[in-house]
Amino acid sequence: MAEMIAKIWYGNLAPIEHFGEHSREMHDLERLMQRNQEALERLLDEPAQKAFERYNNAVQEYQLLSIEQAFGDGFAVGIMLLAEASSRAERLQD
């Protein structure tokens, strides 16, 4: 387990890329978001485009932090489940 944690820490393993599959629904939604963003950018004047770009950057940063938090929370829950299962297994053996 320590080897896998080290791989995650050093960026050599991205669990979302290796263990999760992006659904067709997510791919379709990503394409729709991209098309809508491009359409909106064509309608905006330069000052509005710059504001929109700043907004998108903030949203992307928020999403990244949310994903990192969700990963950490999920990892912590997994460890708690493992600890509880291990504790129960020890009690059953006694």
N, CA and C of each residue as an Amber inpcrd file, in Angstrom:
protein
   282
   0.8220000  -1.1850000   0.0000000   0.0000000   0.0000000   0.0000000
   0.8730000   1.2590000   0.0000000   1.9880000   1.2240000   0.6940000
   2.8540000   2.4000000   0.7550000   3.3630000   2.7800000  -0.6300000
   3.5940000   1.7750000  -1.4680000   4.0750000   2.0540000  -2.8270000
   3.0140000   2.8090000  -3.6280000   1.7590000   2.4120000  -3.5000000
   0.6930000   3.0850000  -4.2330000   0.5120000   4.5130000  -3.7330000
   0.5720000   4.7190000  -2.4300000   0.4430000   6.0730000  -1.8750000
   1.5800000   6.9500000  -2.3790000   2.7860000   6.4060000  -2.4330000
   3.9270000   7.1670000  -2.9390000   3.7210000   7.5370000  -4.4110000
   3.1940000   6.6020000  -5.2070000   2.9340000   6.9020000  -6.6120000
   1.9180000   8.0380000  -6.7530000   0.8790000   8.0050000  -5.9260000
  -0.1190000   9.0740000  -5.9590000   0.5220000  10.3960000  -5.5450000
   1.2990000  10.3720000  -4.4620000   1.9370000  11.5870000  -3.9410000
   2.8310000  12.2470000  -4.9860000   3.6340000  11.4440000  -5.6900000
   4.5860000  11.9960000  -6.6460000   3.9720000  12.2230000  -8.0280000
   2.6700000  11.9810000  -8.1530000   1.9880000  12.2500000  -9.4100000
   2.1790000  11.1800000 -10.4610000   2.6840000  10.0230000 -10.0790000
   2.8940000   8.9460000 -11.0310000   1.6520000   8.0840000 -11.2240000
   0.6430000   8.3160000 -10.4350000  -0.6020000   7.5640000 -10.5420000
  -1.7580000   8.5280000 -10.2970000  -2.6120000   8.6310000 -11.2580000
  -3.8000000   9.4770000 -11.1180000  -4.9950000   8.5370000 -11.0680000
  -5.5380000   8.2980000  -9.8820000  -6.6210000   7.3140000  -9.7560000
  -7.7830000   7.5400000 -10.7040000  -8.1330000   8.7890000 -10.9590000
  -9.2710000   9.0460000 -11.8440000  -8.9770000   8.5850000 -13.2620000
  -7.7090000   8.5980000 -13.6690000  -7.3370000   8.1650000 -15.0060000
  -7.2090000   6.6500000 -15.1070000  -6.8580000   6.0010000 -14.0180000
  -6.5780000   4.5700000 -14.0760000  -7.7130000   3.6990000 -13.5500000
  -8.5100000   4.2130000 -12.6360000  -9.5070000   3.3770000 -12.0000000
 -10.9380000   3.7770000 -12.3350000 -11.1390000   4.9960000 -12.7110000
 -12.4850000   5.4620000 -13.0300000 -12.6280000   5.6240000 -14.5210000
 -13.7920000   5.3620000 -15.0070000 -14.0490000   5.5710000 -16.4180000
 -14.9780000   6.7640000 -16.5600000 -14.6280000   7.6340000 -17.4890000
 -15.5230000   8.7500000 -17.7730000 -16.6970000   8.1780000 -18.5510000
 -17.8560000   8.4790000 -18.1010000 -19.0470000   7.9800000 -18.7660000
 -19.2830000   8.7420000 -20.0600000 -20.0590000   8.1530000 -20.9080000
 -20.4480000   8.8260000 -22.1530000 -21.1660000  10.1310000 -21.8300000
 -21.9620000  10.1030000 -20.7680000 -22.6890000  11.2980000 -20.3570000
 -21.7230000  12.4370000 -20.0140000 -20.6230000  12.1070000 -19.3250000
 -19.6360000  13.1390000 -18.9790000 -18.9690000  13.6940000 -20.2390000
 -18.6100000  12.7970000 -21.1630000 -17.9910000  13.2640000 -22.4110000
 -18.9360000  14.1690000 -23.1810000 -20.2020000  13.7740000 -23.2710000
 -21.1900000  14.6000000 -23.9690000 -21.3400000  15.9530000 -23.2890000
 -21.3580000  15.9600000 -21.9730000 -21.4960000  17.2070000 -21.2330000
 -20.2720000  18.1000000 -21.4200000 -19.0890000  17.5090000 -21.4380000
 -17.8660000  18.2920000 -21.6630000 -17.8980000  18.9510000 -23.0390000
 -18.3450000  18.2040000 -24.0600000 -18.4340000  18.7780000 -25.4100000
 -19.4660000  19.9090000 -25.4540000 -20.5970000  19.7100000 -24.7930000
 -21.6340000  20.7480000 -24.7480000 -21.1170000  22.0010000 -24.0500000
 -20.4160000  21.8230000 -22.9340000 -19.8540000  22.9690000 -22.2160000
 -18.8760000  23.7300000 -23.1090000 -18.0350000  22.9930000 -23.8310000
 -17.0480000  23.6250000 -24.7090000 -17.7360000  24.4170000 -25.8190000
 -18.7460000  23.8140000 -26.4480000 -19.4640000  24.5220000 -27.5150000
 -20.1460000  25.7800000 -26.9780000 -20.7670000  25.6660000 -25.8070000
 -21.4430000  26.8300000 -25.2310000 -20.4530000  27.9140000 -24.8360000
 -19.3030000  27.5210000 -24.3150000 -18.2860000  28.5070000 -23.9460000
 -17.7990000  29.2390000 -25.1930000 -17.5290000  28.4990000 -26.2550000
 -17.0610000  29.1280000 -27.4910000 -18.1120000  30.0790000 -28.0630000
 -19.3810000  29.6710000 -28.0280000 -20.4630000  30.5320000 -28.5240000
 -20.5660000  31.8010000 -27.6940000 -20.4520000  31.6760000 -26.3840000
 -20.5310000  32.8420000 -25.5120000 -19.3450000  33.7780000 -25.7400000
 -18.1600000  33.2130000 -25.9070000 -16.9790000  34.0450000 -26.1410000
 -17.0990000  34.8480000 -27.4260000 -17.7380000  34.2780000 -28.4480000
 -17.9280000  35.0100000 -29.7130000 -18.8660000  36.2110000 -29.5380000
 -19.7620000  36.1190000 -28.5720000 -20.7340000  37.1920000 -28.3590000
 -20.2100000  38.3310000 -27.4880000 -19.1550000  38.0740000 -26.7420000
 -18.6700000  39.0500000 -25.7670000 -17.6480000  40.0020000 -26.3800000
 -17.6660000  41.2510000 -25.9150000 -16.6190000  42.1840000 -26.3150000
 -15.3710000  41.8640000 -25.4910000 -14.2690000  42.5260000 -25.8000000
 -12.9940000  42.1810000 -25.1680000 -12.9940000  42.3140000 -23.6420000
 -13.5120000  43.4090000 -23.0600000 -13.5220000  43.4820000 -21.5920000
 -14.3690000  42.3670000 -20.9640000 -15.4860000  42.0370000 -21.5990000
 -16.3370000  40.9630000 -21.0720000 -15.6440000  39.6140000 -21.2260000
 -14.9080000  39.4270000 -22.3270000 -14.1630000  38.1800000 -22.5190000
 -13.1080000  37.9960000 -21.4290000 -12.4300000  39.0820000 -21.0750000
 -11.4170000  38.9970000 -20.0230000 -12.0580000  38.6660000 -18.6800000
 -13.2010000  39.2640000 -18.3910000 -13.9180000  38.9460000 -17.1470000
 -14.3820000  37.4940000 -17.1610000 -14.8650000  37.0430000 -18.3100000
 -15.3200000  35.6580000 -18.4410000 -14.1510000  34.6860000 -18.2580000
 -12.9940000  35.0390000 -18.7920000 -11.8020000  34.2050000 -18.6390000
 -11.3970000  34.1160000 -17.1650000 -11.4430000  35.2480000 -16.4590000
 -11.1200000  35.2270000 -15.0230000 -12.1140000  34.3570000 -14.2650000
 -13.3810000  34.4780000 -14.6390000 -14.4150000  33.6560000 -14.0080000
 -14.1390000  32.1690000 -14.2700000 -13.8520000  31.8040000 -15.5140000
 -13.5640000  30.4060000 -15.8420000 -12.3430000  29.8930000 -15.0830000
 -11.3260000  30.7200000 -14.9520000 -10.1340000  30.3100000 -14.2080000
 -10.4730000  30.0290000 -12.7450000 -11.2980000  30.8880000 -12.1550000
 -11.7050000  30.6820000 -10.7600000 -12.5380000  29.4100000 -10.6160000
 -13.4350000  29.1680000 -11.5650000 -14.2620000  27.9590000 -11.5270000
 -13.3790000  26.7150000 -11.6510000 -12.4190000  26.7470000 -12.5560000
 -11.5170000  25.6000000 -12.7340000 -10.6940000  25.3480000 -11.4780000
 -10.2150000  26.4030000 -10.8420000  -9.4520000  26.2470000  -9.6040000
 -10.3330000  25.6550000  -8.5020000 -11.5660000  26.1430000  -8.4090000
 -12.5160000  25.6140000  -7.4280000 -12.7900000  24.1290000  -7.6880000
 -12.9850000  23.7720000  -8.9460000 -13.2460000  22.3790000  -9.2920000
 -12.0640000  21.4930000  -8.9180000 -10.8650000  21.9620000  -9.1860000
  -9.6740000  21.1950000  -8.8390000  -9.5920000  20.9700000  -7.3280000
  -9.8170000  22.0290000  -6.5640000  -9.7890000  21.8880000  -5.1070000
 -10.8990000  20.9690000  -4.6110000 -12.0610000  21.0380000  -5.2220000
 -13.1740000  20.1640000  -4.8380000 -12.8420000  18.7010000  -5.1140000
 -12.2410000  18.4510000  -6.2710000 -11.8560000  17.0810000  -6.6270000
 -10.7970000  16.5670000  -5.6610000  -9.8140000  17.4090000  -5.3400000
  -8.7750000  16.9990000  -4.3810000  -9.3830000  16.7040000  -3.0180000
 -10.3160000  17.5380000  -2.5810000 -10.9670000  17.3350000  -1.2930000
 -11.7820000  16.0430000  -1.3020000 -12.5090000  15.8030000  -2.3870000
 -13.3090000  14.5850000  -2.4950000 -12.4090000  13.3520000  -2.4700000
 -11.2600000  13.4260000  -3.1350000 -10.3240000  12.3030000  -3.1240000
  -9.8230000  12.0500000  -1.7070000  -9.4140000  13.1140000  -1.0340000
  -8.9250000  12.9600000   0.3420000  -9.9950000  12.4310000   1.2710000
 -11.2110000  12.9450000   1.1360000 -12.3170000  12.4610000   1.9680000
 -12.6010000  10.9910000   1.6900000 -12.6230000  10.6160000   0.4120000
 -12.8610000   9.2200000   0.0490000 -11.7720000   8.3040000   0.5730000
 -10.5360000   8.7710000   0.4920000  -9.4180000   7.9820000   1.0080000
  -9.5560000   7.7940000   2.5140000  -9.9100000   8.8610000   3.2190000
 -10.0770000   8.7720000   4.6720000 -11.2080000   7.8080000   5.0400000
 -12.3150000   7.8760000   4.3200000 -13.4270000   6.9530000   4.5790000
 -12.9820000   5.5160000   4.3170000 -12.2430000   5.3110000   3.2400000
 -11.7300000   3.9670000   2.9330000 -10.8470000   3.4270000   4.0530000
  -9.9890000   4.2800000   4.6030000  -9.1200000   3.8600000   5.7030000
  -9.9510000   3.5310000   6.9380000 -10.9760000   4.3420000   7.2210000
 -11.8350000   4.0600000   8.3760000 -12.5800000   2.7430000   8.1920000
 -13.0610000   2.4740000   6.9830000 -13.7310000   1.2010000   6.7100000
 -12.7720000   0.0330000   6.8840000 -11.5510000   0.1930000   6.3930000
 -10.5380000  -0.8500000   6.5350000 -10.2150000  -1.0930000   8.0040000
 -10.0650000  -0.0270000   8.7810000  -9.7650000  -0.1650000  10.2050000
 -10.9050000  -0.8640000  10.9380000 -12.1400000  -0.4820000  10.6170000
 -13.2900000  -1.1090000  11.2590000 -13.3940000  -2.5840000  10.8820000
 -13.1870000  -2.8970000   9.6170000 -13.2470000  -4.2900000   9.1800000
 -12.1440000  -5.1070000   9.8400000 -10.9710000  -4.5290000   9.9430000
  -9.8510000  -5.2250000  10.5890000 -10.1430000  -5.4700000  12.0590000
 -10.7070000  -4.4660000  12.7230000 -11.0470000  -4.5940000  14.1420000
 -12.0960000  -5.6820000  14.3520000 -13.0970000  -5.7190000  13.5080000
 -14.1420000  -6.7380000  13.6320000 -13.5840000  -8.1250000  13.3320000
 -12.7060000  -8.2040000  12.3710000 -12.1150000  -9.4950000  12.0390000
 -11.3000000 -10.0240000  13.2040000 -10.5800000  -9.1350000  13.8960000
  -9.8090000  -9.5490000  15.0700000 -10.7170000 -10.0370000  16.1870000
 -11.8530000  -9.3500000  16.3940000 -12.7830000  -9.7760000  17.4430000
 -13.4100000 -11.1180000  17.1200000 -13.6570000 -11.3780000  15.8370000
 -14.2440000 -12.6620000  15.4410000 -13.2780000 -13.8030000  15.6640000
 -11.9890000 -13.5180000  15.5270000 -10.9740000 -14.5460000  15.7040000
 -10.7620000 -14.8790000  17.1760000 -11.0940000 -13.9700000  18.0730000
 -10.8840000 -14.1960000  19.5100000 -11.9300000 -15.0870000  20.1000000
